[in-house]
Amino acid sequence: MRLYMAVLVVGFIMAFSGPINAQVEAGKKWGDWQQVCDTTADGTRVCEIKQIYNQSLICTTETNEQGQTVVRQCRIAGEGDEPGENESQAALRVMESSVGYPADAELPVFATRIGLSLGLFVPRGIMFSVEGADSVSFAVQQCNNRGCLAVIQLTKELQNALRKADTAQITFFISATQNVNVLISLDGFNKALKSLK
């Protein structure tokens, strides 16, 4: 699974939360999709399938007067890029995608959370594309210190396209005219989705 980004990102996001129902075993993995389960306050077990996107960074470090290592500057690591002298490598979580069935829903929903550190330009919304289906534009629903969340319903058309494709794409904007594309691996998606119903 590779993340294609055109911007330097700094910051972290945390896991999604929300009521997603399923009768499946926690922690199971299908290709690039991982199952995550939790128990709600009323004792209901809820599950979803999830994919997390990390970006590899190489950071210049130095030791301060107290003997602590301090990060001075980071860059996105290119393919085969290795840390040099006074550098270290770190993984940065920049986006999460999850799929699940809200209570009593016929169709699953797709949710994505994008780290605020990317400088998300909210008015342009987010675009979801997969070969074999029309692109879908959806609005950001809320932003907090964990990032910005957007959710769409996966129609039958989108589900069929996702089953046949190798990747889908999320497009978001960091300004009115500058966009960032993130490819989502669909390896294991079909089996993972079937497990939730």
N, C-alpha and C positions, 0 to 999 in steps of 0.2 A: 504494500500500500504506500503510494507516494503522494505527497502534498505539493501542488504546484502553486507557488505564491510569487507575487511580484513586489512585495513590500517587506520591510523589516518589521518584525513584531516583537513587542516586549510586554509581558504580563501573563497571567494564568487565568483559566476559567475552571469552574468546578462542575460536578455532575448535574444532570437534569433532575428535576423532581416532578412528580405528578402522578395521578392515579391511572395506572395501566394494568389491566387484568389479564391473567393467563394461568394455566395449570401446567407449569413446566419446571424442570429442574434448574436451580440457580447455578450460574457459572458455566453453563455449557457453551461451546463455541462451534460456529459453523464458518469456515473460511475466515473472513475478516470481520465477522459479526459476533459479538459477545453478548451473552444473556446476563441481565442484571435484575435481581429481584429484591424486594423490600417488603416490610410489613407496615401497614398503616396503623394509626392510633386505634381503630376499631378492630384490629386483628386480621384484616383482609390482606392476603398475600398478593402483591402486584409485581408484574414482570414486564420487561421490554427488551428489545435487542438494540445494541448500541455499537457505534464505531467512533473512536476518538482519533483526532488528527493532531499529531505532534510535528513540530518543526525543529530540526536540529540546528543549534546555534553554536558558534565558536566565539568564545569571549576572551578578551584580553584581561589578564588579572595582574595584580601586584600585591605585595605584602606591605601593610601599613606599619606604623611605629609600634603598635601593640602586638605585632606578629600575626594579625588576621589577614586572610586572603580577601581582597576587595576586587569586585568586577568593575572594570572601567568602560568597556565598550564591547558590543556584540555585533556579529554579522551572521546572516543566514549561511549555513554550511552548504557548499556545492558538492556535487557527486565526487567522491574520492578526496574531499577536503579534510585534512587532518589537523588537529591543534599543533601549533608550533611552540616555541619557547615562550613562557609566560602566558600560555593560552590554555583554556579548558573547554570541553564540549558539554553542552546541556541540551535537554529536550524541553521544548515549550509547547504546552497544550494551547491550541488556537481555536479549535472548533470541535463540537460533538454533534453527531447525528443519532437519533434514536427513532424506533418505530414500535408502536404498540396499539392495543385496542382500549380506548376509554370504556368505562363501564357501560354496558348495554349497547355498544356501537356495532353496527354491521360492517363498517369499513375501518381499516386501521388509519392511524395518523402518523405523519412524518414530522419530526421536530428537529430543529437545528438551533444550536446555541453558539454564537460567535463572540469571541473575547472582545471586550470593550477596548482593549489596548490596540486593536486594529484600526480604531478610529472610524467605526461604522457610520456611514452616511444614511441615517434612518429613512428620510423621505423617499429614497429610490427603492426601498424594499429589497426583497431577495428573489432571485429567479432560480427555479428548479427545472433542470432539463435532463431528458433521457431520450435516446434514439428510439423512434417508434411512437412517440407521443408528443402532443403539443407542449411547449414550455409553459410553465405555470409561474405566475408572479404572485408573491404573497407578502403581506405586511409584517413588520416587526411588531409583536404583541406587547412585549415589555422588556425593559433593560434594568439591570441591577448590578451589584458589584461582581456578579458571576458572569456577566455578559448579556447579550441581547438574544431573546428567544423569539422564534417564528415557527408556526405550525400550519401544516396543510393536511387535508384529508387525501388519502391515496385512493383515487377513483379506480374502478376496474381497468380503465384504459392505462393508467399509470402503473398499476400492479402488473399487468400483462407485459408492458414495455420493460419494467424492471426485471422481470423473470428472464427475458431474452438478452438483455444487454450485459456488457462487462463492467461498465462504469456509468454513473450519473454525474451531473455537475451542479454545484451550487455556485451562483454568481452573486456577489454583493459588492457594494460600492463604498469607497473610502473618501470620495468627493462626488460632486454632481456628475463628473465625467470620467472618473478613474475607477475601473472595476477590478476585482480580484476573483479568479476562478479557482475553485477547489474541486478536484475529481474525487468522487466517492467510489471505492471499490464495491462491486456487487458480488464478489466471490463469497458464496455461501448464503446469499440473501434469501433465495427461494426456500431453502430448507429451514432457515431461521424464522422466516415469516410464518411458514406452515406450523411451526412448533407453538406459536402463540395462540392459535385458534382451537 
